[in-house]
Amino acid sequence: MPKAKSKIQNKDTLQVVISDTHTGSNFALFLGKQWQGINTNHSPTHAQDEIRSHWLRFAAEVAGAREGRVVKLIVNGDSIDGDHHHSGDVCTVDEHEQADIHIDLMNEFEGLINWQAGDEIYYTKGTQTHTHNQENYIGSQLNAVMCGDFYSWDFLPLETNGVLSWFVHHGPGAGVGANEGNVMRNWLRNIAFDGDKDGYRIPDILFTGHVHSPTYSTYIHRSGMIFKTIHGIILPSWQAKTRYAYMRSPVARNKIGGVYQVITADGIVSTPRFCVMGYE
């Protein structure tokens, strides 16, 4: 598996990560205006307006945090909704139209965070029945860092200032109640053990998405007498609960937002900052 060849090294870096935008869903982040497609049109709902307000808040936080730093922006899967559950709760079933709406949103976000020469954007692939190959198209339009001949990654290993981050869309669940974070911690533990057994480099940070439930856990491992911490992060989404979600998790609180994290020029990793709607 190729490792991402970032041009950003030895500079204070803000790693900004979003996941599960599910663009096209009538329950997800949308443009701040009426959209007109080939066969349909859509005006954002009240819920979408609320999500959009948080999108702008998140962008403002990132814009402030990025001062004096370069940005690596990673979109960690499920950029569009597709017509996964055939619910009809999408502004268009045309995946290419959904992708173009997503591109508009990301162009807006880049402007809001004062995108600069040297900043980088990466795309990982989400659930196939949601996105099919649209994330590669989206990445090509946004000049994403390539994985060989493609503009999206099944698995993104990204090194920044000597710190290795892994990005995959599918990972463990968050757990509930007193068990929140335990599944992630055990996953990190297994990765560390397998790395020692198989001789591969153990990541310092691991990001996943898919389950729409933000979680942060750590696991400390050692090689000889050198102790290291793996940071494990499950990302929130940008989609309110659909009928399918209410069926799967009827009483769980929905959590919408993104995450950013500083990696200093000398490789110090900050605690991730979760910007989640309703927890301001």
C-alpha positions in Angstrom: 0.0 0.0 0.0 1.5 3.3 -1.0 2.0 6.0 1.6 0.9 9.5 0.9 3.7 11.7 -0.3 2.9 14.9 1.5 5.0 18.0 0.6 4.3 19.4 4.1 7.1 18.5 6.5 8.7 20.3 9.4 6.0 22.9 9.6 3.4 23.4 12.2 0.4 21.6 10.7 -3.4 21.6 11.4 -4.9 18.3 10.5 -8.6 18.9 9.8 -10.8 15.8 9.4 -14.4 15.5 8.4 -16.4 12.4 7.5 -19.9 11.3 6.4 -21.1 14.5 4.8 -23.6 12.3 2.9 -24.2 15.1 0.4 -27.5 14.7 -1.4 -29.3 13.5 1.7 -32.2 15.7 2.7 -31.1 15.2 6.3 -27.4 16.3 5.7 -25.3 19.4 5.2 -26.5 21.3 2.1 -25.8 24.5 0.2 -27.2 27.8 1.7 -29.5 28.3 -1.3 -32.0 26.5 -3.5 -30.3 24.0 -5.7 -31.6 23.3 -9.3 -30.7 19.9 -10.8 -31.5 18.5 -14.2 -34.8 16.9 -13.1 -35.3 18.1 -9.5 -34.7 21.0 -7.2 -34.2 21.3 -3.5 -34.4 24.1 -0.9 -32.6 23.4 2.4 -34.8 22.4 5.2 -34.8 23.9 8.7 -32.7 21.0 10.0 -30.2 21.6 7.1 -30.0 25.3 7.9 -29.0 24.3 11.5 -26.4 21.9 10.2 -25.1 24.6 7.9 -24.8 27.1 10.7 -22.6 24.6 12.5 -20.6 24.1 9.3 -19.8 27.8 9.3 -18.9 27.7 13.0 -16.6 24.8 12.4 -15.0 26.6 9.5 -14.5 29.8 11.6 -12.8 27.7 14.3 -10.5 26.1 11.8 -9.7 29.5 10.2 -8.6 30.7 13.6 -6.6 27.6 14.5 -4.8 27.5 11.2 -3.0 30.9 11.6 0.7 30.3 11.3 0.1 26.7 10.2 -0.4 24.7 7.0 -3.6 22.6 6.6 -4.0 19.0 5.7 -7.8 18.5 5.1 -8.9 14.9 5.0 -12.4 13.9 4.0 -12.7 10.4 5.5 -15.4 8.7 3.4 -19.1 8.8 2.6 -18.9 12.2 0.8 -22.2 11.6 -0.8 -25.3 9.7 0.2 -26.2 8.0 -3.1 -29.5 6.2 -2.9 -28.3 3.6 -0.4 -31.6 2.7 1.3 -33.8 3.6 -1.6 -35.7 5.9 0.8 -36.2 8.7 -1.7 -34.9 11.1 1.0 -32.3 12.6 -1.4 -32.4 15.8 -3.4 -31.5 13.7 -6.5 -30.7 10.1 -7.1 -28.1 11.1 -9.6 -24.8 10.4 -7.8 -22.9 12.8 -10.1 -25.2 15.7 -9.2 -24.6 14.8 -5.5 -20.9 14.9 -6.1 -21.0 18.3 -7.8 -23.0 19.7 -4.8 -20.3 18.2 -2.5 -17.6 19.9 -4.5 -19.3 23.2 -4.2 -19.5 22.7 -0.4 -15.8 21.9 -0.2 -14.8 24.8 -2.4 -16.8 27.0 0.0 -15.0 25.4 3.0 -11.6 26.0 1.6 -12.5 29.7 1.1 -13.8 30.0 4.6 -10.6 28.6 6.2 -8.3 30.8 4.1 -6.9 28.0 1.9 -3.3 28.8 1.0 -0.6 27.5 -1.3 0.9 24.4 0.2 -2.3 23.2 1.9 -3.4 19.7 1.0 -6.7 17.8 0.7 -7.1 14.0 0.7 -10.1 11.8 0.1 -10.7 8.3 1.5 -13.3 5.9 0.1 -16.5 5.3 2.1 -19.2 2.7 1.9 -19.4 1.5 -1.7 -23.2 1.4 -1.9 -23.2 5.1 -0.9 -20.5 6.5 -3.1 -19.4 4.0 -5.7 -16.6 5.8 -7.5 -17.7 9.3 -7.0 -15.0 10.1 -4.4 -12.3 9.6 -7.1 -14.2 12.1 -9.3 -14.6 14.5 -6.4 -10.9 14.3 -5.5 -9.9 15.0 -9.1 -12.0 18.2 -9.2 -10.5 19.4 -5.9 -6.9 18.5 -6.7 -6.6 16.0 -3.9 -3.3 14.2 -3.3 -3.3 11.1 -5.4 -3.0 7.4 -4.5 -1.1 6.2 -7.6 -3.5 6.8 -10.5 -6.4 7.7 -8.3 -7.6 10.7 -6.3 -9.0 8.7 -3.4 -7.6 6.1 -0.9 -9.0 2.9 0.5 -6.5 3.2 3.3 -4.6 6.5 3.8 -1.3 6.3 5.7 -0.1 9.9 6.1 3.1 11.1 7.7 3.4 14.6 9.0 6.5 15.8 10.9 7.4 12.2 11.7 3.9 11.5 13.0 2.1 8.6 11.2 -1.7 8.9 10.9 -3.9 6.3 9.4 -7.3 7.1 7.9 -9.9 4.5 7.1 -13.7 4.9 6.8 -14.8 1.7 8.5 -13.6 0.9 12.0 -14.9 -0.1 15.4 -18.1 1.1 17.1 -18.0 3.8 19.8 -19.6 1.7 22.5 -22.3 3.1 24.9 -22.5 4.3 28.4 -19.6 3.1 30.6 -18.3 1.1 27.7 -17.8 4.1 25.4 -14.3 4.0 23.9 -13.5 0.4 25.0 -13.9 -1.1 21.5 -11.6 1.5 20.0 -9.0 1.0 22.7 -9.0 -2.7 22.2 -8.7 -2.2 18.4 -5.7 0.1 19.0 -4.2 -2.5 21.3 -4.6 -5.2 18.6 -3.0 -3.0 16.0 0.0 -2.4 18.3 0.4 -6.1 19.0 0.1 -7.0 15.3 2.6 -4.3 14.4 5.2 -5.8 16.8 4.5 -9.3 15.5 4.6 -8.4 11.8 7.2 -5.8 11.9 5.2 -2.8 10.4 5.3 0.7 11.8 2.5 1.3 14.4 0.5 4.4 13.7 0.5 7.4 16.1 -3.1 8.4 15.2 -5.9 6.5 13.7 -9.1 8.1 12.3 -12.3 6.3 11.4 -15.9 7.3 10.6 -19.1 5.5 9.4 -20.8 5.1 12.8 -21.5 8.8 13.2 -20.6 8.7 16.9 -17.5 10.8 18.0 -15.1 9.0 20.3 -11.6 9.5 21.4 -9.5 6.8 23.1 -5.8 6.2 23.5 -3.6 3.1 24.0 0.0 3.2 25.3 2.4 0.6 24.1 6.1 0.2 24.4 9.1 -1.0 22.5 11.8 -1.8 25.0 11.6 1.1 27.4 10.2 3.6 24.9 6.5 4.3 25.5 4.3 5.6 22.8 0.6 6.6 22.6 -1.8 5.7 19.8 -4.6 8.2 19.5 -7.9 6.7 18.2 -10.6 9.0 16.9 -14.1 8.2 15.6 -15.5 11.1 13.7 -18.9 12.7 13.9 -21.0 13.1 10.8 -22.7 15.9 9.0 -26.1 14.1 8.7 -29.1 14.2 11.0 -30.8 11.0 11.8 -32.8 9.4 9.0 -35.6 6.9 9.5 -33.1 4.2 8.9 -30.9 5.6 11.7 -33.9 5.9 14.1 -34.6 2.2 13.3 -31.0 1.2 14.2 -30.5 3.7 17.1 -33.8 5.1 18.2 -32.8 7.0 21.3 -29.1 7.8 20.6 -28.3 11.5 20.4 -27.2 12.6 17.0 -23.8 14.3 16.8 -22.7 16.5 13.9 -19.4 18.2 13.4 -15.7 17.8 12.6 -12.3 17.4 14.3 -9.0 19.2 14.1 -5.6 18.5 15.6 -2.2 20.2 15.7 0.9 18.4 14.8 3.9 20.7 15.6 7.0 20.9 13.4 8.9 18.8 15.9 6.2 16.1 16.0 4.2 16.9 19.2 0.5 15.8 18.8 -2.2 17.8 20.5 -5.4 16.4 21.9 -8.0 16.4 19.1 -10.5 19.2 19.2 -14.1 18.1 18.5 -16.4 20.8 17.2 -19.8 19.2 17.6 -23.2 20.9 17.3 -25.0 21.4 20.6 -21.8 21.1 22.6 -20.4 24.6 22.0 
